[in-house]
């Protein structure tokens, strides 16, 4: 076997932290060539150089502006978001900006276009992600998504950086949670009614 190096040396050659190298292994992106008797990861310098070459060939190029509203009734705001972000992109000197528009709640992490966007970020395709406001991307956990984007070569630009007071944030978050669960309860009530009607029909079939 070729001479091997430790995770620390590999991280230094890659210009990242040891935790990043460990995460890349979990993601299947950079697998150690071997492990020591004490289960420490081992790499080769040739492996690291090859990985660096692969990374450099995956330079993000796309500029994407993501617009979202929670319901169909808010579609006029969707058009307003796009107009504002178009002006913002021009002011920033960004060309060929792609626009993604979506209707869906900020607590719904199964939004189709949101998932496709995150997949593209993970493939290192997105260079810049532009938002009107942080909560247009996600109602909770924005800091984590920003970290995820940054580690995949994507910069998030937010037009409105105004932050609410802790009290205002708490009120809005609670209202969002209440709305989410009340919607689920309404759906559950409808389901129960349908189930009751079905059982009644079974118990009293038409003559």
PLY file of the C-alpha trace (Angstrom):
ply
format ascii 1.0
element vertex 207
property float x
property float y
property float z
element edge 206
property int vertex1
property int vertex2
end_header
0.00 0.00 0.00
1.16 3.52 -0.73
2.26 5.65 2.20
-0.70 7.01 4.10
-1.48 10.21 5.99
-3.72 10.98 8.94
-7.08 12.75 8.87
-5.42 15.87 10.28
-2.83 15.96 7.49
-5.53 15.28 4.89
-7.65 18.12 6.29
-4.66 20.47 6.13
-3.98 19.58 2.48
-7.65 20.10 1.66
-7.87 23.38 3.55
-10.81 22.23 5.68
-11.38 21.05 9.23
-11.11 17.46 10.43
-14.88 17.44 11.05
-15.46 18.32 7.39
-13.30 15.40 6.26
-15.25 13.11 8.60
-18.54 14.42 7.22
-17.35 13.82 3.64
-16.77 10.19 4.56
-20.32 9.87 5.93
-21.62 11.41 2.69
-19.57 8.94 0.66
-17.52 11.67 -1.00
-14.06 10.90 0.42
-13.58 7.40 1.79
-10.36 6.49 3.70
-8.16 3.92 1.99
-7.66 2.14 5.32
-7.93 2.43 9.08
-5.44 1.83 11.84
-5.85 -0.80 14.55
-7.30 1.99 16.71
-9.83 2.79 13.92
-8.21 6.04 12.80
-8.78 7.05 9.18
-5.92 6.87 6.70
-5.65 8.56 3.31
-3.01 8.86 0.60
-1.68 12.13 -0.79
-2.56 10.93 -4.31
-6.14 10.39 -3.18
-6.31 13.91 -1.76
-4.85 15.45 -4.91
-7.38 13.56 -7.04
-10.21 14.74 -4.78
-8.99 18.35 -5.04
-9.01 18.07 -8.82
-12.57 16.76 -8.73
-13.67 19.56 -6.43
-12.10 22.24 -8.60
-14.00 20.93 -11.63
-17.29 21.38 -9.74
-17.35 25.16 -9.62
-20.89 26.51 -9.06
-22.10 28.77 -11.86
-25.87 29.29 -11.49
-27.50 32.36 -9.92
-30.96 31.52 -8.57
-33.62 33.74 -6.98
-36.17 31.85 -4.89
-39.61 33.36 -4.27
-42.27 31.78 -2.06
-45.70 32.54 -0.62
-47.72 30.35 1.72
-51.02 30.21 -0.17
-52.56 30.80 -3.58
-54.30 33.90 -2.23
-50.86 35.50 -1.82
-49.84 35.12 -5.47
-49.77 38.93 -5.98
-46.95 39.04 -3.41
-45.15 36.36 -5.41
-45.05 38.68 -8.41
-43.93 41.54 -6.15
-41.07 39.43 -4.74
-39.89 38.65 -8.24
-39.91 42.29 -9.33
-37.96 43.33 -6.25
-35.39 40.54 -6.68
-34.99 41.35 -10.37
-34.04 44.91 -9.42
-31.77 43.63 -6.64
-29.99 41.25 -9.04
-29.37 44.04 -11.54
-28.00 46.26 -8.79
-25.65 43.45 -7.75
-24.47 42.98 -11.33
-25.77 39.40 -11.53
-26.62 38.18 -15.02
-28.75 35.24 -16.21
-30.52 34.88 -12.88
-32.98 31.97 -12.77
-36.23 32.53 -10.88
-37.96 29.80 -8.91
-41.47 30.56 -7.68
-43.34 28.33 -5.26
-46.55 28.26 -3.24
-46.19 26.38 0.05
-45.74 26.78 3.77
-42.36 27.61 5.24
-42.65 24.65 7.61
-43.12 22.24 4.71
-39.72 20.79 3.87
-41.22 18.57 1.15
-41.87 21.42 -1.26
-40.88 20.06 -4.67
-39.03 23.12 -5.92
-37.39 23.70 -2.54
-36.07 20.11 -2.54
-34.86 20.44 -6.13
-33.08 23.65 -5.17
-31.37 22.01 -2.18
-30.33 19.06 -4.37
-28.76 21.50 -6.85
-26.90 23.22 -4.00
-25.64 19.82 -2.83
-24.35 19.10 -6.35
-22.41 22.39 -6.20
-24.38 23.89 -9.11
-25.64 27.06 -7.39
-23.20 29.93 -6.96
-25.66 32.49 -5.58
-29.07 32.04 -3.97
-31.07 35.26 -3.71
-33.97 35.74 -1.29
-36.29 38.63 -0.47
-36.27 37.59 3.19
-34.81 34.74 5.22
-38.16 33.11 5.90
-38.93 32.83 2.17
-36.53 29.87 2.10
-37.55 28.30 5.40
-39.51 29.38 8.44
-37.10 27.68 10.86
-33.47 26.62 10.66
-32.25 29.24 8.19
-28.79 29.34 9.80
-28.36 25.61 9.14
-29.41 25.95 5.47
-27.05 28.89 5.07
-24.20 26.78 6.48
-25.16 23.92 4.13
-25.12 26.29 1.16
-21.79 27.85 2.11
-20.09 24.45 2.47
-21.21 23.64 -1.08
-19.90 26.83 -2.63
-23.19 28.72 -2.58
-23.57 32.25 -1.20
-27.01 33.29 0.05
-27.92 36.94 -0.54
-30.89 38.26 1.44
-32.41 41.54 0.29
-34.25 42.38 3.51
-31.84 41.85 6.40
-34.15 43.50 8.90
-34.47 41.28 11.96
-37.48 41.13 14.23
-37.16 41.54 17.96
-37.04 38.25 19.92
-40.61 38.90 21.07
-41.85 39.49 17.52
-40.03 36.42 16.24
-41.58 34.30 18.98
-45.09 35.56 18.18
-44.68 34.90 14.45
-43.18 31.46 15.06
-46.00 30.51 17.42
-48.60 31.72 14.93
-46.97 29.63 12.22
-46.95 26.53 14.43
-50.58 27.05 15.47
-51.63 27.48 11.84
-49.75 24.33 10.83
-51.34 22.16 13.51
-54.80 23.66 13.08
-54.63 22.74 9.38
-53.70 19.20 10.32
-56.60 19.04 12.79
-59.03 20.24 10.11
-57.79 17.48 7.85
-58.15 14.96 10.65
-61.71 16.09 11.34
-62.60 15.69 7.66
-61.04 12.22 7.66
-62.99 11.21 10.76
-66.24 12.43 9.20
-65.57 10.44 6.03
-64.71 7.37 8.09
-67.91 7.76 10.16
-70.02 8.04 7.01
-68.36 4.96 5.54
-69.00 2.95 8.71
-72.61 4.13 8.83
-73.11 2.99 5.24
-71.64 -0.40 6.10
-73.96 -0.74 9.11
-77.05 0.42 7.20
-76.72 -0.73 3.59
-79.27 0.51 1.10
-82.14 -1.96 0.55
0 1
1 2
2 3
3 4
4 5
5 6
6 7
7 8
8 9
9 10
10 11
11 12
12 13
13 14
14 15
15 16
16 17
17 18
18 19
19 20
20 21
21 22
22 23
23 24
24 25
25 26
26 27
27 28
28 29
29 30
30 31
31 32
32 33
33 34
34 35
35 36
36 37
37 38
38 39
39 40
40 41
41 42
42 43
43 44
44 45
45 46
46 47
47 48
48 49
49 50
50 51
51 52
52 53
53 54
54 55
55 56
56 57
57 58
58 59
59 60
60 61
61 62
62 63
63 64
64 65
65 66
66 67
67 68
68 69
69 70
70 71
71 72
72 73
73 74
74 75
75 76
76 77
77 78
78 79
79 80
80 81
81 82
82 83
83 84
84 85
85 86
86 87
87 88
88 89
89 90
90 91
91 92
92 93
93 94
94 95
95 96
96 97
97 98
98 99
99 100
100 101
101 102
102 103
103 104
104 105
105 106
106 107
107 108
108 109
109 110
110 111
111 112
112 113
113 114
114 115
115 116
116 117
117 118
118 119
119 120
120 121
121 122
122 123
123 124
124 125
125 126
126 127
127 128
128 129
129 130
130 131
131 132
132 133
133 134
134 135
135 136
136 137
137 138
138 139
139 140
140 141
141 142
142 143
143 144
144 145
145 146
146 147
147 148
148 149
149 150
150 151
151 152
152 153
153 154
154 155
155 156
156 157
157 158
158 159
159 160
160 161
161 162
162 163
163 164
164 165
165 166
166 167
167 168
168 169
169 170
170 171
171 172
172 173
173 174
174 175
175 176
176 177
177 178
178 179
179 180
180 181
181 182
182 183
183 184
184 185
185 186
186 187
187 188
188 189
189 190
190 191
191 192
192 193
193 194
194 195
195 196
196 197
197 198
198 199
199 200
200 201
201 202
202 203
203 204
204 205
205 206
